[in-house]
Amino acid sequence: MFDWQDLYFFTVLARTQSLSAAARELGVEHATVGRRIDALEKALGLRLVDRLPRSRPLTHDGRTLAALAERMGNLAMDVERLSRKVSIALAGTVKVSAPPSIATHCIMPGIARLRTLHPGLNIVLLPSTTLAALDKGEADIAIRTVRPEENALVRRKIGLVRFGLYGAPSLRALPPDQWTFIAYDQSRDHLPQQAWLHQLRGSRPVVFAATDLASQQMAARLNVGAVVLPTMIGDHDASLVRLPADSAGPTREIWMAVYPDLRSSPPVKAVMDFLVECIQTEPLLAGGQTLPDSE
């Protein structure tokens, strides 16, 4: 197999019609151009140029090869133009699955900024507590609070969700033994934040349960009881105050997952960079060691 770089040198010589002009364009010495042409002739078993004292005219085979190589040069320029176009103006649709709290309170506030940077880029945000099946195309990128176990995925830990205990200001004025609590239903007792809530409340009652954090947050605002919330939600809610707790709240790792073939797509890469920025610039989510991409 011939060296493609040798062929490139030959195409420049064929176009400029002289060693000196080819050397100037390529930024090399005359002798380097000559060696490249010699190597190409040897690899192909063809004589491509006539070696005259003051010129290197193409042979018949050389002119034939130059015509073929010109088409290859045009193809290379087309590829380069496509690359520049994609890098300058990213376009396409990227589906992102994320827990509702992160989707609403972390990703959504940055969407306008992403649109300003890449107007042709369209994000479909899929807030869900269930794990999107990336292998079935349900999402292109997944943000999860459990480490993805699929071996084929590229995984990266990008932050931490921290939890605290919150309530209305009037609740904090009551003796703690009179507090009531808001929780998920029993199907979520396996969650670290739910287990922490049960540990804190002891025998004090759960008076309201909901399957979504928004409903729990609203109930806490209405003084129904104390609730465990991610600190990025609770600390930003002016209607709630942090309540004292006997132990520190749990943390959950935030992982980003994508298939390797999609990671090389410029639109997907741009969205991945955006998601990392959203999470790592939010003080209540940043922290912990950020791992490099892992296969």
N, C-alpha and C positions, 0 to 999 in steps of 0.2 A: 504494500500500500504506500502510495506517495505521501509526502508531507504537504498538508494543506497550506502551510505557510510558504512553501516553495512555489506552489501554484499562484498564491497571491502576489509574490514578487514577480512572477512571470506576467501576470495580467497587467501590472504597472509598467513593466518594460514594453509589453505589446502596445499599450496605450500611448506611452511617451515617446517610443521609437528610439530611445538612446539610453545607454547605461548611466550617463551622467545625470540626465533628467530623472530617471527612475531612482537613482541614489539620493538626489536632492529631495524628492517627494517622500521617500521612505525614511530619510534621515540616517542613512548608513553610508559606508564607503562603497566605491565602485566594485571592489573585490568581493564584498559581501553579496552584492547582486549577482555577480558572476558565479560565485559558489552555489548560490541557491538555484540558478538556472542549470548548472552542471548536475546538481543532485536530482532535479526533477527529470532531466533527460535520462539519467541513469536509471531512475526508478521506473520510468515509463518505457524505456528501450526505444526512444525516439530522438531524432535530432530536430530541435525546435528552432535554433537560430544558426545563421551562418556567421562564423567568426572572422570578420573582415578587419583590417587594421584600424579603421576609424568608426565602424558601425557594427551593429548586430541585427541585420534584417531577419525577419522571420522566414523560416522554410515553409513549404506547403503544409507540412504537418503542424508547424507552429501556428500558421494562420487559422487552420481548422480548430486547433485547441483554443486559440484566443477567442474565437467566436463562441465556443461552448462556455469558456470561462467567463465571458462577458455576461451571459445569462445568470451564471452563478453569482457574479458580483452584484447584479441587480437584485437577485433574491436576498442576498445578505443585507443590502441596503433596505429592502422592504421589511426584513425582520428587525433591523435596527430602528426604523421609523415606528414600527408597531410597539417596540419596547419603550421608546420615548413617549409615544402617545399614551400608553397605559400608565407610565410612571408620572406623567404630567396631569392627566385627567382620569382618575380611577372611576370606573363605572361598573355597575352590577348590583345584584341583590344578595345580601348575606343574612342568613337566619341565625339568630342568637337566642339560645335558651338560658334562662337565669332564674334563680329564686325571686319571687315577687318583691321582696324587700329590697334586694340589690337592684333589680330592674327599675323599680319606681324611684328609689331614693338616691341611687348612685349613677346608673347608666343614663336614665332619661334626662337629667339636668345637663348632660354633655352632648346630647344629640344635635342641638343647634350648632354647636361648635364644630362637630364632625361634618355637618352639612355645609358649613362655610368653607371648610378645607377641601371637601370632595363633593361638589354638588351633584355629581352623577352617581354617587354611592347611595344605595337604598338599604336601610336596615329593617328587617322584620324582627321585632322583639317579642319573645315568647315567654312571658312570666309564668312559671309553673313550679309547683313543689315536687312534681314527678320528674324523673330523669329522662330527658329526651334521648331517643335512640338515634345516635349519629349514624350508625350503620344502615339505617332505613331512611336516611335523608330527612328526619324530622327537624334537624337543625344542622348548621354548618359548624358552629362553635357552641360549646356548652360551658357555662359557669356553674360550678357545683360546690356544695359545702361538704361533700364527701370525696375522698380520693377516688378518681376513676380507676376501675379495675381492668377495663378492656386493654389487653396487651398491645393491640394494634394502634392505640391512640398515642399522640404526643401529649404529655401532661406537664403542667407547670403550676406550682403553688404561687399565688400572687397576692395573698393577703389573709386577714383574719377577721371573722365576725365575733365581736365581743357582746356579752349580754349583761344587762343590769335590771334591777327591780324598780318599777315606776308606779306612780299613782297620782291622783289629784292632790293639790296642796291641802285640801281639807282632810284627806285621809292621813296625811303625815301628822296632822294635829291630834289624831286619836292615839290612844295607847296601842302598841303593836298587837296586844292580845285580842283587840277588837277588829283587826283587819280582816277583810274577806279577800278572796283571790279570783283571778280570771286565768283560764288555762285553755289549752287544746283539749279535745276529747281524749278518751282513754287510748284510742288507737295511736296517739302520738307520744305515749309514755316512754318510748325508747329514745326520744330525742334528749340530748344533754340539757337543753334549756328547760324542758318539761320536768326532767328528773331533779334539776336544781330547784325549781319552784316547789315541788313536793317536799324536798328536803327542808326548804325554808319555812313552809307553812305549817309543817307538823300536823297537828289535829285541827287547825283552823280551816274553815270550809272553802271549797271552790263553789262560787255561787253563779258563775256564768262560764260557759265553754263555747268556743268557736273554732272552726277549722282554718280560719285565715287571720293573719295578724292585724289587718285593717279593722276588722270587727272588734278584736280584743283591745286595740288601741282606743277606739271610739268608746267602748264600755269603760275603760279606765278614765277617760276624760270626763265621763258622766258620773264619776265617783262610785262605780259599781264595785271596784276592788283594786287590789294591786296586781300588776301584770309584769311578766318578764318580756322585755323587748330587746332587740339589737340596739346597742348604744347609738348607732348612726341614726336610728329613728327616735328613740326616747330622749336623747340629749338635745335633739333639734326641735322637740315639741314643746312650745311655750306653755301648753296647758297642763303639762306633767312635770313632776319633780322626781329626782332620784331618791329612792327610799333606802334607809340603812339595811344592810344584810349581814348576817353572821359570817358569811364566807364570800370569797370572790366569785363572780359569775363565770360560767364556762366560756370557752372560745371554740370556734369551729373554723377549720382551714377553708380558704377559698381556692378552688382549683379551676384552671382553664384547660379544656380538652378539645382537640381537633384531630382529624385524620391527616397523616403526613402529606398526602397528595393535595389536599386543600390548603395546607399551610403555605405552599409555594405560590398560591394564587395571590396576585397583588391586592385585589379587593379584600380578601380574607385576612391577609397580613395587616392591611391598614386598620381593619376593624379590631383585630387582636391587639395591636399597639394601642388603639383607642381605649379598649376595655381595661388593659393594664394601667393606663394613665388614670382612668376614672377611679379605679380602686386604690391605687397607690398614692394619689393626691388627696384622698379622703382620709383625714387623720385618724378617724375612728375605725377604718378598715386596714390602714397600712400597719406594718409591723410584722415581726416574725421574719424568718429568712426566706427571701424570694429565690426559688430554685430555678436553674436554667432549664430550658426545654429538655424533656426526657422522653426517650422512645419507649 
